[in-house]
Amino acid sequence: MATTQAETGRTITTNIPARLDRLPWSRWHWTIVIGLGTVWILDGLEVTVVGNIAGRLSEPGSGLAISSAQVTGLAAALYVAGACLGALFWGRLTDRFGRKKLFMITLAVYLGATALTAVSFSAWWFLAFRFLTGFGIGGEYAAINSAIDELIPAKYRGRVDLMINGSFWVGAVGGSLLSIFALNTDFLAANVGWRLTFALGAVLALVILLVRRHVPESPRWLLIHGRDREAEEVVSSIESRVRAEQSEPLVEPDAEITIHQRRSVSFLEIARTVFADYRKRAVLGFSLFIGQAFLYNAITFGFGAILTKFFDVPADHTGYYFAVIAVGNFAGPLLLGKLFDTIGRRVMIASTYLLSGLLLFGTAWLFDQGALGAGTLTACWCAVLFFASAGASSAYLTVSEIFPMETRAMSIAFFYALGTAAGGISGPLLFADLTGTGKVGDTVLAFEIGAALMCAAGLVAAFLAVNAERRSLEDIAKPLTAVTQKAKAASTRRGAVAPEAPGSA
């Protein structure tokens, strides 16, 4: 690593990003997936539990004077609003103070808020801590996606990102099954079961917090912020651990980048970079987030209400149906993830959004015709969400890799917050009103709005998606601090076959 002095900082030439990208998959990478990616399981648990306990919370004896519409509408909207504000607040701090500090703090915020939700004694307390729980989760989105993309090799980044974001639905399965037990008054009193579900979320967060202590700071972030010695130590340690697992030597890194180190980047410069220099990419990010946010936040929070209102499914049985569609949701990113690294981002993003939208239009038509029961509606949703889940996960992948390093966390926060505010806050409120009427036509309209937005986002992706597969982050979007980048001739590379990554066929 060469270093020269400059007037306002240090200019260094380094191959650290290339050294991270050329690593084969290893046990160390699994520790990153477990330590950072498991937060989506908590988010899935939170969202699903709230949707499934809505009926029980509104019943006499629950311990709260709150209506089902307040739980699925107002509480859901407050959770998402908290996540949007949390993403913006914590995202800026993540770019400025580092990935590790913030992903520890945001998880601690989530842990405290969800624990206090469990002891809710009135509606206002419940609503307030739903907001604060979302505030912590929103920060997790910005800090975690930034760290994961900067630590995972380019060859595997797409499938790993999709698998991690899709793990939301592992939490959803757990939340569904947990609610079946928690809502059964033969086992737990009506005012106890739902409290234990939130308490369990706090316990899981504590376990994850302990695991995260061993996840390092992003070497890419350390480089930008003048801490290149620490970056070298982190990468050397990672290489030692990976090398110990390999029978062949690691391939040589094939690129160097020269950067002018800076302590911070102004908010104005971030905004100008994202919305002026990368205008088309900004349109792409908003389109993907608005489409998936409306669909998921509206339907996830309201699916249990549809089952009970239109098909007379008991409140303590909705978890079975939700577990089925949750499995379909996780299967999508898990089985399709590798294709985002092989077939490519543009084709896969566009096709998953369009297919899910078209299938949802079909589901709306069948529902309107009275051709669906609780089981067949669940089967239709399983098919829709198999593709929609892969598409939604790719939205997070997209905005975390197509903007410069210095703006990464804030870019994720921007698109998550603004896209989710458009679809994730209005979605639950509108959907609760539409399904609350008990009219089939109103629920069909909600389905059709979600389908139309997914199809529109798919068309935008067909024209504007970036071919980011297997490319380094610095190649996809040149860092604001970059001076020049040099690539060695391909003939200097030493060939080596890397083991298959998670999700490989």
Secondary structure, 3 states (H helix, E strand, C coil): CEEEECCCCEEEEECHHHHHHCCCCCHHHHHHHHHHHCHHHHHHHHHHHHHHHHHHHCCCCCCCCCCHHHHHHHHHHHHHHHHHHHHHHHHHHHHHHCHHHHHHHHHHHHHHHHHHHCCCCCHHHHHHHHHHHHHHHHHHHHHHHHHHHHHCCHHHHHHHHHHHHHCHHHHHHHHHHHHHHHCCCCCCCCCCHHHHHHHHHHHHHHHHHHHHCCCCCCHHHHHHCCCHHHHHHHHHHHHHHHHHHCCCCCCCCCEEEEEECCCCCCHHHHHHHHHHHCHHHHHHHHHHHHHHHHHHHHHHHHHHHHHHHHHCCCHHHHHHHHHHHHHHHHHHHHHHHHHHHHCCHHHHHHHHHHHHHHHHHHHHHHHHCCCCCHHHHHHHHHHHHHHHHHHHHHHHHHHHHCCCHHHHHHHHHHHHHHHHHHHHHHHHHHHHHHHHCCCHHHHHHHHHHHHHHHHHHHHHHHHHCCCCCCCCHHHHCCCCCEEEEEECCHHHCCCCCCCCCCCCC
